[in-house]
Amino acid sequence: MGTVATLAPIALATPASAAILPVACSEAALQSAINAANSTPGSDTLNLAPRCTYRLTTELPAITSPIVINGNSDTITRVSGSFRIFTVNGGNLTLVGAALTNGDATGSSIQNGAGGAIVVTGNGSLSLIGDLIARNHADFGGGISVFDGSQAQVNGSAFTGNTAAVNGGAIASDGSTAVNFSNLSGNTAGNVGGAIANTGTLTVEGSTLINNTAPNGGGGLANGVTAQPGGTSTVTASVISGNSASGVNPGGIYNNQGTVTLRITVVIRNTPNNCLNSPTPVPGCRN
């Protein structure tokens, strides 16, 4: 005869469902919503109030879980103090249709001085979709800064008027960053990389890097910086034009011991030249 075992039923945990949270038009409401989303393991969506300007006087909580923020064409801006707008610390932020302005990372508590509007650190990830990143300031990455081990996707977004005291007027990346169908114009770095300074892995596709400035090279793109050479950049179907540098270093693309691949990309009318005198040559770039 066989033996039939009777098993007690096992209670299975119900996965946490994603929450959709409306966010009233106030700094306190935005802070509270981020804290609430961080407290759950699932991905939560924050719907910002339409036609709102969120005026920040203190730093927002760091994002440590998956959060989607629907911006509804709103503006999130710093009005006093010194801090960046968003800190992604091991979390995952998707930001859709918002403007981030006047961030200043030089007073932020996490990765101080990096990422005037957004910093991505702690193996976190960022996705920008249809956003405006304008008039933010940092030492590295006036707009956003992506640390080693973290990644960012920039899609259909614009960076303008951002400044970095050192590298990466719009974007500084040690991690993995993709810039797709976006416009980076009028950004400034104090050293190299007026638009982008990359020492990690960068892809740029269908984008424009125009009228950015960096005195020591790479007004458009710096692949490898003075203190940290190396990096891999692939630029496809894009335009790098009207960028400027001082002295003999190129205003278009500055490559310091890294690899730059240009595919169907126009590098033209940069000052003092496009790629001439780059420490490491840029194949396919006409000077």
Buried (B, 14 or more C-beta within 10 A) or exposed (E): EEEEEEEEEEEEEEEEEEBEBEBEBEBEBBBBBBEBBBEBEEBBBBBBBEEBEBBBEEBBBBBBBBBBBBBBBBBBBBEEEBBBBBBBBBBBBBBBBBBBBBBBBBEBEBBBBBBBBBBBBBBBBBBBBBBBBBBBBBBBBBBBBBBEBBBBBBBBBBBBBBBBBBBBBBBBBBBBBBBBBBBBBBBBBBBBBBBBBBBBBBBBBEBBBBBBBBBBBBBBBBBBBBEBBBBBBBBBEBBBBBBBBBEEBBBBBBBBEBBBBBEEBBBEBBBBBBBBBBBBEBEEBEB
